Amino acid sequence: MEASMAVLGLDISKAKIHLALRTADGKLRRKVCRNDVSGFGELLAWVARYAAPSMHACLEATGTYGDGVALALHEAGYTVSIVNPAAIHAYAASQLMRAKTDAVDAALIAEFCRTQRPPAWTPPAAEIRALQALVRRLDALLAMHTQEANRLAAGVSIADVRTSIEAILASLDAQIAHVRQRIRDHIDRHPGLRQQRDLLTSIPGIGDATAATLIAELFDKPYRSARQAAAFAGVVPRIQQSGQWRGRARLSKLGPGRVRKALYFPAITAIRCNPTINATAQRLRASGKPAMVIIGAAMRRLVHLAFGVLKSRRPYAPDLARP
């Protein structure tokens, strides 16, 4: 990034976007706009007034709240970076930041962008964005179903309340079935997505639902290696060691939680029925590793296998997958 390039930090919330624009001449300008289409237009007009076309914008990955403004900035021709909030938090600690407000955070993100030069973000293809929306909707419906089912299982003594919960569960069941069918139909309509699904489901332990989540949430980005994909998914171990002390390694959990959630039960199934992962599990059991370490290793191995079949465009074969 050139020293004279303007940078824009965006602190995103559900309703508002706090902006901090560091112009090419070093001036800091601030603004607040709505987090909706009208707000995006206001933002772009404000940026065009003060910044050159080569401006670099940066925001944290905040679920879906930042998707719209990131896409609007990208389509307007600006460089956009979406960074892990943990990186911004660590940068704030390194700068000994004591205050934390939306305006302060926006300025901090702008300074992070100026000094750290995060990589540019490229929006997923339209069919991937649609799949992401469907997968996330299904995840939300399943969470609501679990909540209502737990209420019913806890015991409801009032008949009207029980009837209400049962009606909501029936409606949720219908919506879940509908969205699942929409996901299948969407994948079937796009040859590239269909090929990815067929390759992923060739791996014992990965079914259609897990494949859809992996396509939408993990493999929508280009990775140079399986290790890089596993690191993004947050299924690599975080080593804890200082001097002679060595703590228990745990999963880093730095990536999107819905990917790890989608891999947990498939990993348990794969330990039993996938020859490659079964061999890994047996080796770890023999060395005395606890069950959760073995499951974490199986999740990581599934990501490696998924990367391998997508990269090679060849279905899973036990003799080609190193244990």
Legacy VTK file of the C-alpha trace (Angstrom):
# vtk DataFile Version 3.0
C-alpha trace
ASCII
DATASET POLYDATA
POINTS 323 float
0.000 0.000 0.000
1.335 3.424 -0.930
2.042 5.758 1.987
-0.385 8.298 0.520
-3.312 5.895 0.112
-6.455 6.733 2.065
-7.699 4.086 4.481
-11.178 3.569 5.873
-11.973 1.763 9.115
-15.526 0.521 9.614
-16.968 -0.562 12.957
-20.119 -2.528 12.151
-23.214 -3.093 14.249
-26.669 -4.326 13.298
-28.116 -0.843 12.756
-25.146 1.511 12.285
-21.702 1.789 10.732
-19.111 4.011 12.395
-16.559 5.250 9.850
-13.040 6.592 10.325
-11.391 7.820 7.122
-7.671 8.592 7.175
-7.169 10.674 4.039
-4.026 10.711 1.922
-2.866 13.934 3.612
-3.197 12.355 7.077
-6.465 13.964 8.204
-8.936 11.835 10.142
-12.606 12.235 9.259
-15.479 10.492 11.014
-19.047 9.673 10.098
-21.942 7.430 11.168
-24.415 5.964 8.701
-27.162 3.359 8.720
-26.312 -0.257 7.984
-28.692 -0.571 5.040
-28.787 0.181 1.325
-29.530 3.883 1.836
-26.644 4.091 4.303
-24.286 2.438 1.816
-25.113 5.119 -0.752
-24.487 7.846 1.804
-21.176 6.202 2.746
-19.997 5.965 -0.870
-20.892 9.596 -1.570
-19.017 10.716 1.570
-15.947 8.618 0.706
-15.885 9.920 -2.869
-15.746 13.470 -1.522
-12.568 12.939 0.504
-10.734 9.832 -0.716
-8.984 8.821 -3.913
-10.240 5.801 -5.917
-7.341 3.745 -4.495
-8.727 3.792 -0.936
-8.337 0.651 1.167
-11.309 -0.173 3.454
-11.101 -2.571 6.388
-13.714 -4.119 8.673
-13.975 -7.000 11.095
-15.695 -10.266 10.236
-18.959 -9.820 12.153
-21.264 -12.543 10.900
-23.572 -11.146 8.234
-23.719 -7.531 9.477
-20.787 -6.403 7.325
-21.585 -8.361 4.160
-23.671 -5.655 2.490
-21.288 -2.736 2.994
-18.253 -4.851 2.061
-19.907 -5.835 -1.217
-20.963 -2.232 -1.899
-17.410 -0.953 -1.391
-15.935 -3.735 -3.526
-18.386 -3.097 -6.373
-17.514 0.621 -6.189
-13.910 -0.303 -7.016
-12.286 0.020 -3.588
-9.923 -2.507 -2.007
-11.696 -4.199 0.911
-10.233 -6.351 3.698
-12.291 -8.393 6.145
-10.157 -9.394 9.135
-10.552 -11.659 12.136
-11.678 -9.629 15.192
-8.945 -11.385 17.183
-6.334 -9.651 15.012
-7.858 -6.234 15.751
-8.059 -7.060 19.469
-4.386 -8.071 19.523
-3.427 -4.912 17.629
-5.353 -2.779 20.142
-3.486 -4.457 22.998
-0.155 -3.794 21.269
-1.084 -0.100 21.044
-2.039 -0.033 24.754
-5.560 1.117 23.892
-7.648 1.854 26.975
-10.824 3.409 25.574
-13.293 1.297 23.627
-16.153 2.970 21.784
-17.521 2.490 18.287
-15.758 5.642 17.078
-12.458 4.613 18.693
-12.748 1.109 17.215
-13.330 2.495 13.709
-10.192 4.654 13.982
-8.251 1.671 15.341
-9.336 -0.482 12.379
-8.248 2.270 9.994
-4.813 2.410 11.667
-4.570 -1.387 11.549
-5.310 -1.222 7.820
-2.694 1.486 7.258
0.108 -0.266 9.166
-0.628 -3.984 8.708
-1.803 -4.007 5.091
-4.279 -6.898 5.384
-4.941 -8.942 2.227
-7.731 -7.883 -0.090
-11.065 -9.663 0.147
-12.831 -10.994 -2.910
-16.577 -11.593 -2.555
-17.794 -15.132 -3.195
-19.624 -15.857 -6.437
-23.358 -15.176 -6.440
-24.233 -18.876 -6.195
-21.974 -19.241 -3.143
-23.559 -16.214 -1.456
-26.998 -17.722 -2.048
-25.834 -21.058 -0.634
-24.380 -19.292 2.418
-27.722 -17.602 3.057
-29.606 -20.903 2.787
-27.131 -22.779 5.005
-27.243 -20.058 7.652
-31.036 -19.980 7.543
-31.128 -23.739 8.081
-28.737 -23.383 11.005
-31.009 -20.733 12.583
-34.119 -22.887 12.092
-32.421 -25.889 13.694
-31.391 -23.756 16.677
-34.988 -22.536 17.118
-36.258 -26.125 16.844
-33.847 -27.245 19.565
-35.004 -24.426 21.872
-38.689 -25.276 21.458
-38.061 -29.025 21.751
-36.157 -28.439 24.995
-39.056 -26.389 26.366
-41.447 -29.203 25.534
-39.144 -31.846 27.016
-38.813 -29.851 30.243
-42.493 -30.449 30.913
-45.388 -28.107 30.207
-48.395 -28.354 32.489
-50.571 -25.757 30.709
-52.380 -27.273 27.734
-52.510 -24.020 25.742
-48.746 -23.555 26.099
-48.082 -27.144 25.040
-50.323 -26.685 22.008
-48.462 -23.497 21.074
-45.041 -25.179 21.323
-46.241 -28.179 19.278
-47.606 -25.860 16.581
-44.316 -23.968 16.385
-42.366 -27.246 16.197
-44.595 -28.458 13.354
-44.073 -25.184 11.489
-40.307 -25.376 12.069
-40.234 -28.987 10.843
-41.907 -27.882 7.611
-39.532 -24.946 7.153
-36.473 -27.093 7.868
-37.571 -29.631 5.253
-38.288 -26.809 2.784
-34.881 -25.121 3.239
-33.055 -28.448 3.016
-34.777 -29.107 -0.286
-33.889 -25.588 -1.485
-30.236 -26.268 -0.649
-30.294 -29.530 -2.624
-32.015 -27.867 -5.576
-29.619 -24.903 -5.534
-26.565 -27.161 -5.584
-28.056 -29.331 -8.323
-28.661 -26.239 -10.518
-24.975 -25.237 -10.457
-22.575 -27.805 -11.975
-19.573 -26.494 -10.023
-21.373 -26.784 -6.689
-22.763 -30.188 -7.642
-19.287 -31.476 -8.465
-17.940 -30.196 -5.136
-20.782 -31.848 -3.226
-20.277 -35.179 -4.997
-16.546 -35.107 -4.264
-17.053 -34.217 -0.604
-19.743 -36.840 -0.006
-17.398 -39.498 -1.387
-15.526 -39.135 1.932
-17.035 -41.519 4.525
-18.457 -39.380 7.314
-19.459 -36.392 5.177
-23.096 -36.208 4.100
-25.040 -33.702 2.041
-25.635 -31.263 4.929
-21.982 -31.165 5.958
-20.868 -30.850 2.339
-23.166 -27.839 1.825
-21.746 -26.128 4.921
-18.152 -26.798 3.879
-18.772 -25.444 0.368
-20.536 -22.341 1.666
-18.465 -21.490 4.729
-14.999 -22.998 4.255
-14.163 -23.723 0.632
-15.538 -20.438 -0.707
-11.936 -19.191 -0.450
-8.769 -20.244 -2.279
-6.300 -22.051 -0.030
-2.697 -22.848 -0.832
-2.686 -25.971 1.324
-4.850 -28.239 3.459
-3.122 -26.836 6.537
-4.253 -23.338 5.601
-7.856 -24.556 5.237
-7.675 -26.327 8.615
-6.237 -23.189 10.216
-9.105 -21.087 8.862
-11.596 -23.639 10.189
-9.987 -23.353 13.631
-9.291 -27.089 13.953
-5.511 -26.867 14.324
-4.016 -27.257 17.821
-2.851 -24.195 19.729
0.384 -25.082 21.513
0.858 -23.687 25.027
4.478 -23.750 26.189
6.719 -21.481 28.260
10.150 -22.580 29.449
9.812 -26.031 30.986
6.034 -25.736 31.275
3.897 -27.265 28.562
0.106 -26.944 28.691
-2.458 -29.114 26.976
-2.888 -28.276 23.296
-6.404 -27.169 22.362
-8.164 -26.352 19.112
-7.450 -22.771 18.108
-11.171 -22.104 17.332
-10.212 -18.978 15.389
-12.405 -19.555 12.353
-16.185 -19.646 11.913
-17.842 -21.695 14.635
-20.485 -23.101 12.279
-17.760 -24.996 10.373
-16.541 -26.746 13.539
-20.136 -27.417 14.548
-20.773 -28.990 11.148
-17.672 -31.200 11.464
-18.188 -32.508 15.017
-20.652 -35.356 14.462
-19.233 -36.270 11.023
-15.843 -36.650 12.736
-17.358 -39.093 15.259
-18.919 -41.055 12.390
-15.664 -40.973 10.401
-13.700 -42.396 13.340
-15.886 -45.462 13.019
-16.346 -45.836 9.249
-13.558 -43.923 7.465
-10.423 -46.115 7.081
-8.030 -43.168 7.012
-9.462 -41.468 10.088
-9.976 -44.751 11.922
-6.250 -45.434 11.578
-5.442 -41.992 12.965
-7.855 -42.519 15.882
-6.362 -45.913 16.743
-2.855 -44.457 16.779
-3.910 -41.628 19.073
-5.785 -43.992 21.416
-2.714 -46.198 21.655
-0.680 -43.182 22.749
-3.195 -42.386 25.488
-4.874 -39.345 23.967
-8.307 -38.391 25.414
-11.497 -38.665 23.390
-11.856 -34.942 22.617
-8.295 -34.773 21.273
-9.096 -37.696 18.977
-12.297 -36.027 17.766
-10.411 -32.776 17.134
-7.804 -34.682 15.127
-10.593 -36.370 13.133
-12.168 -32.971 12.361
-8.801 -31.704 11.147
-8.267 -34.850 9.059
-11.687 -34.421 7.439
-10.707 -30.906 6.349
-7.453 -32.279 4.889
-9.344 -34.987 3.002
-11.926 -32.479 1.785
-9.185 -30.176 0.517
-7.535 -33.145 -1.216
-10.593 -34.313 -3.147
-11.515 -30.759 -4.192
-7.959 -29.944 -5.232
-7.440 -33.158 -7.209
-11.066 -33.371 -8.410
-10.940 -37.081 -7.634
-13.248 -38.930 -5.220
-11.919 -40.197 -1.910
-9.880 -43.401 -2.100
-8.415 -44.948 1.081
-5.269 -46.111 -0.720
-4.522 -42.534 -1.850
-5.186 -40.850 1.507
-2.211 -41.093 3.831
-3.265 -42.142 7.377
LINES 1 324
323 0 1 2 3 4 5 6 7 8 9 10 11 12 13 14 15 16 17 18 19 20 21 22 23 24 25 26 27 28 29 30 31 32 33 34 35 36 37 38 39 40 41 42 43 44 45 46 47 48 49 50 51 52 53 54 55 56 57 58 59 60 61 62 63 64 65 66 67 68 69 70 71 72 73 74 75 76 77 78 79 80 81 82 83 84 85 86 87 88 89 90 91 92 93 94 95 96 97 98 99 100 101 102 103 104 105 106 107 108 109 110 111 112 113 114 115 116 117 118 119 120 121 122 123 124 125 126 127 128 129 130 131 132 133 134 135 136 137 138 139 140 141 142 143 144 145 146 147 148 149 150 151 152 153 154 155 156 157 158 159 160 161 162 163 164 165 166 167 168 169 170 171 172 173 174 175 176 177 178 179 180 181 182 183 184 185 186 187 188 189 190 191 192 193 194 195 196 197 198 199 200 201 202 203 204 205 206 207 208 209 210 211 212 213 214 215 216 217 218 219 220 221 222 223 224 225 226 227 228 229 230 231 232 233 234 235 236 237 238 239 240 241 242 243 244 245 246 247 248 249 250 251 252 253 254 255 256 257 258 259 260 261 262 263 264 265 266 267 268 269 270 271 272 273 274 275 276 277 278 279 280 281 282 283 284 285 286 287 288 289 290 291 292 293 294 295 296 297 298 299 300 301 302 303 304 305 306 307 308 309 310 311 312 313 314 315 316 317 318 319 320 321 322
